[in-house]
């Protein structure tokens, strides 16, 4: 709502391209099988797509191509589709020559053949009360560079728009954009695609409002946070409703005393030092999740000695999906975790799965595993009641010819929700930096992260996801740079020029804590958990804005 004291300002924000920089470059191996059968091992996030494309290329049936992946050394979106040249080339050699074939990309070749996070420009306009800083409207227009092929960029732009409000009530909110086709290599989805750019632009507008009203940034933030019961532009459920919780106020209240103390300490430091300056900023995130995309299978076998094998449709990329699935299987069956092993992801065990990505695969694979285990538990229940121990119950069931294999299928689509977000993962990060005003050297003194992960399926894994996301995003803001010249050629195709974060870039103190006793109330939540891979990426913007505050 505009009034006589309403003021409107505009600005622009741009972010560069960022490389995926997987630990393991693109690689694949293919061995000919009997007849036209091919056994293809690929470093991939999508075995089903790899199977489909390979079969189409060679004129084979999908059933003739078995694609497996024990683990990939990092993915971040770069192995959703961009691994296909590696996988299909070895399959072609194996099929035509009848010999095993292997490909492993050199680091420089890998970087040249993989685009990366899209370079993005954002123009924003924000209207606000010139006295209080209360927002009246916010509008953002994104221009996303897709490269010579724009398939991924279209989806990333959609995410940039739908996540653009972050945690703030804008009054009137509008976001739109366009994808640019250029000579550059094809850009590709990368961890938190579109969102890390759009929420940073949103925060820039908040900082601008604070500057224009001469109020502390944290006061403008707190004033404009969504309130319980409000709806956001891209969801139908009120925040804080029985099935869609909202914990930003609680997270902020816990962090605010430290924020105020650090602001006072930084002011004192800056008054006493002419050439070294410090800055502080707190960054929030609301990362919405719509779980209808993840349709994944699971297959669970119980063997005569009581051991259990689980196969699922997700790919282990370092995000701990096998660890979570094994723990869920042991929990659901009531057996010891040491008895559970997780098989390689393979299209002949768990076919027709969707790609691993978007932060929802781990919980979806756990959901499929729970369904399979529920079937087995029902079959074993009479024997467990009679014999007591797990091993004796399994042996007795097999003696009675009870089937001890079961499948589960995770499909959370509902007629009520469609693509409507089912829940959100929330987080806040407080960062303090120190900058040498003569050399430009930046020291990240501390980052304090508070997350709402619901009832975490594995807190160690989820803390690791937060820590990894913060460091990866620090590279995006501080150290990584890849330019594209007029011909489309990229600079920085190796570590001589391209600089991902190293040990000296890690914050001196990085603390992560999780909100306790706050299970995810969504009907689609798996054991009360929430997504953990991508939501923390946005929080590294706290370092970026703390640096701006230091040199302002």
C-alpha positions as CSV (number, residue, x, y, z in Angstrom):
1,X,0.0,0.0,0.0
2,X,1.5,3.3,-1.1
3,X,1.2,6.5,1.0
4,X,2.5,10.1,0.8
5,X,5.7,8.9,2.4
6,X,6.3,6.1,0.0
7,X,9.6,6.2,-1.8
8,X,10.7,4.1,-4.9
9,X,14.2,3.2,-5.9
10,X,15.7,0.9,-8.4
11,X,19.0,-0.9,-9.0
12,X,20.8,-3.7,-10.8
13,X,22.7,-6.7,-9.7
14,X,24.7,-9.2,-11.8
15,X,26.4,-12.5,-11.0
16,X,29.0,-14.4,-13.0
17,X,29.1,-17.9,-14.3
18,X,30.2,-20.6,-11.8
19,X,31.6,-24.0,-12.6
20,X,30.4,-27.2,-11.1
21,X,34.0,-28.4,-10.5
22,X,33.2,-32.0,-9.5
23,X,35.8,-33.9,-7.6
24,X,35.4,-36.6,-10.2
25,X,35.3,-35.4,-13.8
26,X,33.0,-36.9,-16.4
27,X,33.7,-40.6,-16.7
28,X,32.0,-43.8,-18.0
29,X,32.8,-47.4,-18.7
30,X,30.9,-49.9,-20.9
31,X,31.3,-53.6,-21.1
32,X,29.5,-55.7,-23.8
33,X,27.2,-58.4,-22.5
34,X,25.5,-61.3,-24.0
35,X,23.8,-60.6,-27.4
36,X,23.2,-56.8,-27.7
37,X,23.3,-56.3,-23.9
38,X,25.5,-53.4,-22.6
39,X,26.6,-52.9,-19.0
40,X,27.3,-49.2,-18.7
41,X,28.7,-47.7,-15.5
42,X,28.5,-43.9,-15.5
43,X,29.2,-41.0,-13.2
44,X,25.7,-39.6,-13.5
45,X,22.7,-38.1,-11.7
46,X,20.2,-39.8,-14.0
47,X,20.6,-43.5,-14.9
48,X,17.2,-43.7,-16.5
49,X,17.9,-40.8,-18.9
50,X,21.4,-42.3,-19.7
51,X,19.7,-45.6,-20.4
52,X,17.1,-44.1,-22.7
53,X,19.5,-41.9,-24.7
54,X,22.0,-44.7,-25.1
55,X,19.4,-47.2,-26.3
56,X,18.0,-44.6,-28.7
57,X,21.5,-43.8,-30.1
58,X,22.3,-47.5,-30.8
59,X,18.8,-48.6,-31.8
60,X,18.5,-50.9,-28.8
61,X,15.7,-51.6,-26.4
62,X,15.9,-49.9,-23.0
63,X,16.1,-53.4,-21.4
64,X,19.3,-54.1,-23.4
65,X,21.1,-51.3,-21.7
66,X,21.9,-51.6,-17.9
67,X,23.1,-48.4,-16.4
68,X,24.6,-48.5,-12.9
69,X,26.2,-46.0,-10.6
70,X,27.7,-46.9,-7.2
71,X,28.6,-43.3,-6.5
72,X,29.6,-40.2,-8.5
73,X,32.3,-37.9,-7.2
74,X,30.1,-34.9,-7.0
75,X,27.3,-33.8,-9.3
76,X,25.7,-30.4,-8.3
77,X,23.5,-30.6,-11.5
78,X,26.5,-31.0,-13.9
79,X,25.8,-34.7,-14.4
80,X,22.1,-34.4,-15.1
81,X,22.6,-34.2,-18.9
82,X,26.1,-33.0,-19.6
83,X,27.6,-36.4,-18.8
84,X,25.8,-38.0,-21.8
85,X,28.6,-37.5,-24.4
86,X,31.0,-39.5,-22.1
87,X,28.4,-42.2,-21.5
88,X,27.2,-42.6,-25.0
89,X,30.7,-42.5,-26.6
90,X,31.9,-45.5,-24.6
91,X,28.6,-47.4,-25.3
92,X,29.1,-46.8,-29.0
93,X,32.6,-48.2,-29.0
94,X,31.6,-51.2,-26.9
95,X,28.6,-51.9,-29.2
96,X,30.4,-51.6,-32.5
97,X,33.8,-53.1,-31.6
98,X,32.6,-55.6,-29.0
99,X,35.3,-54.6,-26.5
100,X,35.1,-52.8,-23.1
101,X,35.6,-49.0,-23.4
102,X,36.3,-46.4,-20.8
103,X,36.5,-42.5,-20.8
104,X,37.7,-40.2,-18.1
105,X,37.9,-36.5,-18.8
106,X,40.9,-34.4,-18.1
107,X,40.1,-31.5,-15.7
108,X,40.6,-28.9,-18.4
109,X,38.5,-30.8,-20.9
110,X,35.8,-31.4,-18.3
111,X,35.5,-27.7,-17.6
112,X,35.4,-26.8,-21.3
113,X,32.6,-29.3,-22.0
114,X,30.5,-28.3,-19.0
115,X,28.9,-24.9,-18.9
116,X,28.0,-24.1,-15.3
117,X,25.7,-21.8,-13.3
118,X,24.2,-19.2,-15.6
119,X,25.5,-15.7,-15.5
120,X,22.5,-13.6,-14.4
121,X,21.5,-10.0,-14.3
122,X,18.7,-8.7,-12.2
123,X,17.0,-5.3,-12.3
124,X,14.9,-4.5,-9.3
125,X,12.5,-1.8,-8.2
126,X,11.4,-1.5,-4.6
127,X,8.9,0.9,-3.0
128,X,8.8,1.5,0.8
129,X,7.8,3.8,3.5
130,X,10.6,6.4,3.7
131,X,10.3,6.6,7.5
132,X,9.9,3.0,8.7
133,X,11.2,1.0,5.8
134,X,8.0,-1.1,5.5
135,X,7.9,-2.5,1.9
136,X,5.0,-1.5,-0.4
137,X,6.1,-3.4,-3.5
138,X,9.0,-5.3,-5.1
139,X,9.6,-6.1,-8.7
140,X,12.5,-8.0,-10.3
141,X,13.4,-8.8,-13.9
142,X,16.0,-11.5,-14.5
143,X,18.1,-12.0,-17.6
144,X,19.7,-15.5,-17.6
145,X,22.4,-16.4,-20.0
146,X,21.6,-19.9,-21.3
147,X,24.5,-20.3,-23.7
148,X,24.0,-22.0,-27.1
149,X,21.3,-24.3,-25.7
150,X,18.8,-23.0,-23.2
151,X,16.9,-26.0,-21.9
152,X,18.3,-25.9,-18.3
153,X,18.2,-22.1,-18.1
154,X,14.5,-22.0,-18.7
155,X,13.9,-24.2,-15.6
156,X,16.4,-22.2,-13.6
157,X,14.7,-19.0,-14.5
158,X,11.4,-20.4,-13.3
159,X,13.1,-21.2,-9.9
160,X,14.6,-17.7,-9.7
161,X,11.1,-16.3,-10.1
162,X,9.3,-18.6,-7.7
163,X,11.8,-18.3,-4.9
164,X,12.4,-14.6,-5.3
165,X,10.3,-13.3,-2.4
166,X,12.5,-15.2,0.1
167,X,11.3,-14.4,3.7
168,X,9.9,-10.9,3.0
169,X,6.4,-9.6,2.6
170,X,6.7,-7.1,-0.3
171,X,3.1,-6.0,-0.3
172,X,2.9,-6.2,-4.1
173,X,5.3,-8.7,-5.5
174,X,6.2,-9.2,-9.2
175,X,9.0,-11.2,-10.8
176,X,9.7,-12.2,-14.4
177,X,12.6,-12.8,-16.7
178,X,14.0,-14.0,-20.0
179,X,16.6,-16.5,-21.1
180,X,19.4,-15.3,-23.4
181,X,20.8,-17.5,-26.2
182,X,24.5,-16.8,-26.8
183,X,27.6,-18.3,-28.3
184,X,28.8,-19.5,-24.9
185,X,28.8,-23.2,-23.9
186,X,25.4,-24.5,-22.7
187,X,24.7,-23.4,-19.1
188,X,23.4,-26.1,-16.8
189,X,21.5,-26.3,-13.6
190,X,23.8,-26.0,-10.6
191,X,23.1,-26.5,-6.9
192,X,20.2,-24.1,-5.9
193,X,19.7,-23.1,-9.6
194,X,18.4,-19.5,-10.0
195,X,17.6,-19.2,-6.3
196,X,21.1,-18.2,-5.1
197,X,20.9,-15.3,-7.6
198,X,17.3,-14.2,-7.0
199,X,17.4,-14.3,-3.2
200,X,20.7,-12.4,-3.2
201,X,19.1,-9.7,-5.4
202,X,16.1,-9.7,-2.9
203,X,18.5,-9.1,0.0
204,X,20.2,-6.3,-2.0
205,X,16.9,-4.5,-2.1
206,X,16.5,-4.8,1.6
207,X,19.9,-3.4,2.2
208,X,19.1,-0.5,-0.2
209,X,15.9,0.3,1.8
210,X,18.0,0.3,5.0
211,X,20.4,2.7,3.4
212,X,17.7,5.0,2.1
213,X,15.9,5.2,5.4
214,X,19.1,5.3,7.5
215,X,18.0,2.4,9.6
216,X,20.0,-0.7,10.6
217,X,19.6,-3.5,8.1
218,X,18.4,-5.9,10.7
219,X,15.6,-3.6,11.7
220,X,14.4,-3.4,8.1
221,X,14.7,-7.2,7.8
222,X,12.7,-7.9,11.0
223,X,10.0,-5.4,10.1
224,X,9.4,-7.0,6.7
225,X,9.6,-10.7,7.5
226,X,6.5,-12.6,6.7
227,X,4.2,-13.0,9.7
228,X,2.5,-16.3,10.7
229,X,-0.7,-16.7,8.8
230,X,0.4,-14.8,5.7
231,X,0.5,-16.3,2.3
232,X,3.5,-15.9,-0.1
233,X,3.1,-15.2,-3.8
234,X,4.0,-18.8,-5.1
235,X,2.0,-21.0,-2.6
236,X,-1.5,-21.4,-1.5
237,X,-0.9,-22.5,2.1
238,X,-0.6,-19.9,4.8
239,X,2.8,-19.8,6.6
240,X,2.6,-21.3,10.0
241,X,-0.5,-23.4,9.1
242,X,-0.9,-26.9,10.5
243,X,0.7,-28.5,7.5
244,X,3.2,-25.7,6.4
245,X,5.3,-24.5,9.3
246,X,7.1,-21.2,9.5
247,X,10.1,-20.9,11.8
248,X,12.0,-17.8,10.6
249,X,10.8,-15.7,13.6
250,X,12.0,-18.4,16.0
251,X,15.4,-18.8,14.3
252,X,15.9,-15.1,14.2
253,X,15.0,-14.6,17.8
254,X,17.7,-17.1,18.8
255,X,20.3,-15.4,16.7
256,X,19.4,-11.8,17.3
257,X,21.3,-11.4,20.7
258,X,24.5,-12.5,19.1
259,X,23.9,-10.2,16.1
260,X,23.5,-7.2,18.3
261,X,26.6,-8.0,20.3
262,X,28.7,-8.5,17.1
263,X,27.4,-5.2,15.6
264,X,28.6,-3.4,18.7
265,X,32.0,-5.1,18.7
266,X,32.5,-4.4,15.0
267,X,31.7,-0.7,15.5
268,X,34.3,-0.5,18.2
269,X,36.9,-2.3,16.0
270,X,36.2,0.0,13.0
271,X,36.6,3.1,15.1
272,X,40.0,1.9,16.3
273,X,41.3,0.8,13.0
274,X,41.8,2.9,9.9
275,X,43.0,0.3,7.3
276,X,41.3,-2.9,8.5
277,X,37.5,-3.0,8.6
278,X,34.9,-5.5,9.7
279,X,31.3,-6.0,8.7
280,X,28.4,-8.2,9.9
281,X,25.2,-9.4,8.2
282,X,22.5,-11.9,8.8
283,X,20.9,-13.6,5.8
284,X,17.7,-15.6,5.9
285,X,16.3,-18.1,3.4
286,X,12.9,-19.7,2.8
287,X,13.5,-22.6,0.4
288,X,10.2,-24.1,-0.8
289,X,9.8,-27.7,-1.8
290,X,7.1,-29.3,-4.0
291,X,7.6,-33.0,-3.7
292,X,5.5,-34.1,-6.7
293,X,8.6,-34.4,-9.0
294,X,10.3,-37.3,-7.2
295,X,9.0,-40.6,-8.4
296,X,11.5,-43.2,-7.3
297,X,11.5,-46.9,-6.6
298,X,13.1,-49.1,-3.9
299,X,13.7,-52.8,-3.7
300,X,14.4,-54.5,-0.4
301,X,15.6,-58.1,0.1
302,X,15.9,-60.0,3.4
303,X,18.3,-63.0,3.2
304,X,18.3,-66.2,5.2
305,X,20.9,-65.0,7.6
306,X,19.0,-61.9,8.5
307,X,21.0,-59.5,6.3
308,X,19.2,-56.9,4.3
309,X,20.0,-55.4,0.9
310,X,18.3,-52.2,-0.3
311,X,18.4,-50.8,-3.8
312,X,16.9,-47.5,-4.6
313,X,16.6,-45.1,-7.6
314,X,18.7,-42.3,-6.3
315,X,22.4,-41.7,-7.1
316,X,25.0,-41.2,-4.3
317,X,26.7,-38.0,-5.1
318,X,28.3,-37.4,-1.7
319,X,25.1,-36.2,-0.1
320,X,24.7,-39.3,2.1
321,X,21.7,-40.8,0.4
322,X,22.9,-44.4,1.0
323,X,23.5,-43.6,4.7
324,X,20.0,-42.3,5.2
325,X,18.4,-45.1,3.2
326,X,20.2,-47.8,5.2
327,X,19.2,-46.2,8.5
328,X,15.6,-45.9,7.5
329,X,15.5,-49.5,6.4
330,X,16.9,-50.7,9.8
331,X,14.4,-48.4,11.6
332,X,11.4,-49.7,9.6
333,X,12.3,-53.4,9.8
334,X,13.5,-53.3,13.4
335,X,16.8,-54.9,12.6
336,X,20.4,-53.9,13.4
337,X,21.9,-51.2,11.1
338,X,25.0,-53.4,10.6
339,X,22.8,-56.0,8.8
340,X,21.8,-53.5,6.1
341,X,23.8,-52.9,2.9
342,X,22.8,-50.6,0.0
343,X,23.3,-51.9,-3.5
344,X,24.5,-49.9,-6.5
345,X,21.9,-47.8,-8.2
346,X,21.1,-49.8,-11.4
347,X,18.3,-49.6,-14.0
348,X,17.8,-53.4,-13.8
349,X,17.0,-53.3,-10.1
350,X,15.2,-49.9,-9.7
351,X,14.0,-48.8,-13.2
352,X,12.2,-45.7,-14.3
353,X,13.4,-43.4,-11.5
354,X,13.6,-39.6,-12.0
355,X,16.9,-37.7,-11.8
356,X,18.8,-37.2,-8.5
357,X,18.7,-33.5,-7.8
358,X,16.7,-30.6,-6.3
359,X,17.3,-31.8,-2.7
360,X,14.3,-34.1,-2.6
361,X,15.8,-37.4,-3.7
362,X,17.2,-38.6,-0.4
363,X,13.9,-38.2,1.5
364,X,12.0,-39.7,-1.5
365,X,14.2,-42.7,-1.7
366,X,13.7,-43.1,2.1
367,X,10.0,-42.9,1.5
368,X,10.1,-45.6,-1.1
369,X,12.2,-47.7,1.2
370,X,9.7,-47.3,4.0
371,X,6.9,-48.6,1.8
372,X,8.8,-51.7,0.8
373,X,9.8,-52.3,4.4
374,X,6.2,-51.9,5.6
375,X,5.3,-54.8,3.3
376,X,8.1,-57.0,4.7
377,X,7.3,-56.1,8.2
378,X,3.7,-57.1,7.8
379,X,4.8,-60.5,6.4
380,X,7.3,-61.0,9.2
381,X,5.1,-59.7,12.1
382,X,3.7,-63.1,13.2
383,X,7.2,-64.6,13.2
384,X,8.8,-61.7,15.1
385,X,6.0,-62.0,17.7
386,X,6.5,-65.8,18.1
387,X,10.3,-66.1,17.9
388,X,11.5,-62.7,19.3
389,X,14.8,-62.2,17.6
390,X,15.2,-60.9,14.1
391,X,17.3,-63.8,12.8
392,X,15.0,-66.5,14.2
393,X,12.0,-64.7,12.8
394,X,13.5,-64.5,9.3
395,X,14.6,-68.2,9.4
396,X,11.1,-69.3,10.4
397,X,9.4,-67.2,7.7
398,X,11.6,-68.6,5.0
399,X,10.8,-72.1,6.3
400,X,7.2,-71.3,5.7
401,X,8.0,-70.0,2.1
402,X,7.2,-66.4,2.9
403,X,8.4,-64.0,0.2
404,X,11.0,-61.7,1.7
405,X,11.5,-59.3,-1.2
406,X,9.4,-56.2,-1.7
407,X,9.2,-53.1,-3.7
408,X,8.2,-49.5,-2.8
409,X,7.3,-46.6,-5.1
410,X,7.5,-43.0,-4.0
411,X,4.9,-40.9,-5.8
412,X,3.7,-37.9,-3.8
413,X,1.5,-36.3,-6.4
414,X,-1.9,-35.3,-5.2
415,X,-4.9,-33.8,-6.9
416,X,-5.1,-31.1,-4.2
417,X,-1.6,-29.7,-4.5
418,X,-0.2,-30.2,-8.0
419,X,3.0,-28.1,-8.1
420,X,2.0,-26.2,-5.0
421,X,4.9,-26.2,-2.4
422,X,4.4,-28.8,0.3
423,X,6.8,-27.2,2.8
424,X,9.9,-25.0,3.2
425,X,13.3,-25.4,4.7
426,X,14.3,-22.3,6.7
427,X,17.7,-21.0,7.7
428,X,19.6,-18.0,8.9
429,X,23.3,-17.3,8.8
430,X,25.2,-14.6,10.7
431,X,28.6,-13.7,9.1
432,X,31.4,-11.5,10.2
433,X,34.3,-10.6,7.9
434,X,37.5,-8.5,8.1
435,X,39.0,-6.8,5.0
436,X,42.4,-5.2,4.5
437,X,41.5,-1.9,2.9
438,X,45.0,-1.7,1.3
439,X,45.4,-5.1,-0.2
440,X,41.8,-6.2,-0.5
441,X,42.5,-9.4,1.4
442,X,39.3,-10.8,3.0
443,X,39.1,-13.0,6.1
444,X,35.9,-14.6,7.0
445,X,36.0,-14.6,10.7
446,X,32.9,-16.5,11.5
447,X,29.7,-17.8,10.1
448,X,27.0,-19.0,12.5
449,X,24.2,-21.0,10.8
450,X,20.8,-21.9,12.3
451,X,18.7,-24.3,10.3
452,X,15.2,-25.8,10.5
453,X,15.7,-29.3,9.1
454,X,12.6,-30.8,10.7
455,X,13.4,-34.1,12.2
456,X,16.7,-34.8,10.4
457,X,17.1,-38.2,9.0
458,X,20.8,-38.0,9.8
459,X,22.0,-34.8,11.6
460,X,25.7,-35.5,10.8
461,X,24.9,-35.7,7.1
462,X,22.7,-32.6,7.1
463,X,25.3,-30.6,9.0
464,X,27.8,-31.6,6.4
465,X,25.4,-30.5,3.7
466,X,25.1,-27.1,5.3
467,X,28.9,-26.7,5.7
468,X,29.5,-27.8,2.1
469,X,26.9,-25.4,0.8
470,X,28.4,-22.5,2.6
471,X,31.9,-23.2,1.3
472,X,30.6,-23.8,-2.3
473,X,28.7,-20.6,-2.3
474,X,31.6,-18.6,-0.9
475,X,33.4,-19.6,-4.1
476,X,30.5,-18.1,-6.0
477,X,30.8,-14.8,-4.2
478,X,34.5,-14.4,-3.5
479,X,36.9,-16.5,-5.5
480,X,35.5,-18.2,-8.6
481,X,35.5,-16.3,-11.9
482,X,34.9,-17.5,-15.5
483,X,34.6,-15.0,-18.3
484,X,33.3,-15.7,-21.8
485,X,34.7,-13.8,-24.8
486,X,32.8,-12.7,-27.9
487,X,33.5,-16.0,-29.7
488,X,32.0,-18.0,-26.8
489,X,35.3,-19.3,-25.5
490,X,35.5,-19.6,-21.7
491,X,38.5,-18.5,-19.6
492,X,39.6,-20.3,-16.5
493,X,39.4,-23.9,-17.8
494,X,41.8,-25.1,-15.2
495,X,42.9,-24.4,-11.6
496,X,45.6,-22.0,-12.7
497,X,43.0,-19.4,-13.5
498,X,39.8,-20.8,-11.9
499,X,39.9,-20.8,-8.1
500,X,37.4,-22.8,-6.1
501,X,37.6,-22.2,-2.3
502,X,40.6,-23.7,-0.6
503,X,41.6,-24.2,3.0
504,X,42.5,-20.5,3.6
505,X,39.1,-19.5,2.4
506,X,37.2,-21.5,5.0
507,X,35.7,-19.3,7.8
508,X,37.9,-19.3,10.9
509,X,34.8,-20.4,12.8
510,X,31.8,-22.2,11.1
511,X,29.1,-23.3,13.5
512,X,25.9,-25.1,12.5
513,X,23.0,-25.8,14.7
514,X,19.5,-27.1,14.1
515,X,16.2,-26.2,15.5
516,X,15.2,-28.9,18.0
517,X,11.9,-30.8,18.3
518,X,10.4,-29.2,15.2
519,X,9.3,-32.0,12.9
520,X,8.1,-31.1,9.4
521,X,4.2,-31.2,9.7
522,X,3.7,-31.7,5.9
523,X,1.7,-34.7,4.9
524,X,4.4,-35.7,2.5
525,X,7.3,-35.4,5.0
526,X,9.3,-38.5,5.5
527,X,9.6,-39.1,9.2
528,X,9.3,-35.4,9.8
529,X,12.4,-34.5,7.8
530,X,13.2,-31.7,5.4
531,X,15.4,-31.2,2.3
532,X,19.0,-30.2,3.2
533,X,21.2,-30.0,0.1
534,X,20.3,-26.7,-1.6
535,X,18.6,-24.6,1.0
536,X,21.8,-23.5,2.8
537,X,23.4,-22.2,-0.4
538,X,21.6,-18.9,-0.1
539,X,23.0,-18.3,3.4
540,X,26.6,-17.6,2.2
541,X,25.2,-14.2,0.9
542,X,25.7,-13.2,4.6
543,X,29.4,-13.1,3.9
544,X,28.9,-11.0,0.7
545,X,26.8,-8.4,2.5
546,X,29.0,-8.4,5.5
547,X,31.9,-7.5,3.2
548,X,29.8,-4.7,1.6
549,X,29.1,-3.4,5.1
550,X,32.8,-3.5,6.0
551,X,33.8,-1.3,3.1
552,X,30.7,1.0,3.0
